[in-house]
């Protein structure tokens, strides 16, 4: 299974938090990363997004239907993210669009087995793959992308 953890792009400051929109720069960065992802994603994938407007706008840059998942709102736990993605059982790739520090903790847990305060840059994505080697499950980091490098 491929799991892409994509942090929402740059958003305006303000309140209420869930209504913050992407800035012009945020839209540009979301479009860049979306184009990079679309060139590499398999034909079958699903997009799961936080209900926060900035995450929705980031996810929409992919130009495909998305599923809003309430448990991916800011403050999501590692278990919430893993459960929403159905890791590692889902039969297709999953793009999860969410927030920091939630996605960073999930990346740390999946890669190292322990939660840690890893940081995902605004608009950036971590592409992880699960595989089995003998009886052991492994997580492979396939790519880490920042919007200014694509």
N, C-alpha and C positions, 0 to 999 in steps of 0.2 A: 504494500500500500504506500502511496505517496501522500504526504501531508505537507502542505505549504502553510506556514504561519506568516500572515501578512499584517503588519501593523498599519493602522490607518495613517494616511498622509497628514501633512501639516494642517492644523485647523485654527480657526479664529479663537481668541480668548473670549471668555464670557460665561454667562449662565442663562438658562439652565444648561448643565453640562451635556445632557443628551441631545441638545439642539444645536450644538456648535457645528458650523459648516466648515468645509475645506476652504483654505485660502486659494488664491489664483495659483500660487506656487504648489500648493497641495494637489490641486487638480492636475497640474503639469506632471508632478512626480507620480501620481497615481496612474496617469496615462502611460508614462514611460515603463513603469514596472508591469502594468497590465499587458502592454505590447510584448515585453520580454517573456512573461509567463505564457501568453497565448502561442508564442512560437515553439514552446517546449512542452506544454501540457498535453497529455494524451487526449484522444477524441472524447473519452467519457470522463467527466469530472463534475463535482458539485461544489457550489460556493455557499458557505455559511457565514453570516455576518452578524455582528453585534447590532442591537437596535439603535445604537447611537448614530445620529445623522452623519458624522464624519466617517464612520466605518461603512455605512450604507453607500455614501458617495464614492468612497475608495473602491468598494466592491463593484459598483456599477461601471467603473472604468473598463471592466472585462467585457461588458456588452452582452452578458448572458444572464439568464434568470438567477436570482439568489434566494436563499432561504434565511429569513431573520430568525435568530435563535436568542431568546431572552436570556438564557444562562451565559451568553458570551458578552453581556453588558460589562462596563468597567467594574473591576473587582472580581471577575470570574476566577474560580480556582482551577488548579491544574486538572483536577478530576472533572470539572465541568467542560473544559476544553477537550480532553480526551474522550469523554462520553459523547459530546456533540459530534466529534469527528468519527466516532465509532472505531477508534484506533485499537488495534491494527486489523480488525476484521473486515472493514468495509471493502467492497470489491472494486471501487474506483478511487481515483485521486480526489482529495479534498483540499479546498482552499478555505482557510479560516481567517476571516478579517476581524481583528480585534484590537486590543489595547495593551499598553505597558502599565505595570510590570507583569501583567498576566501572561502574555505570550512568551516573554523572556523566561519566566519560571517554568512554563511548559516545555520550552526548548531545552532548558537545562535538565529537567527531569527525564525527558525522553532520551537525550543523548548520554547523560551521566548516571541516571538513576537516582538523583537527588535534586530537590528544588534548590535553586541558587538565583541570585539577583542578576541574571544575564540581561543584557539590554538589546532590544531591537530598535534600530534607527527608525524615525518617522518615515513611513512610506516603504520601509525595507521589508524583505521577506527571507525566511529560512525555509529551504526545501529539504525535507527529511523523507527517507524511505525505510520501511521496515522489511526485513528479510530474515530467513531462517538459515542457519549454518549448522547442519547436524541437528542436534536437539536444542541449540541455543538461538534465541531470538536476538537480532542485532538491529541497531538503528544506524543508518548511514546518512551523514550530512552531504547532500548532493550539491547544494549551492547556498550561498548567503549573498543577497543582493541589496545594494543601497541605490536609491533612485538616481543619485548623481553619477553613477558608474554605468548606467545602461542607456 
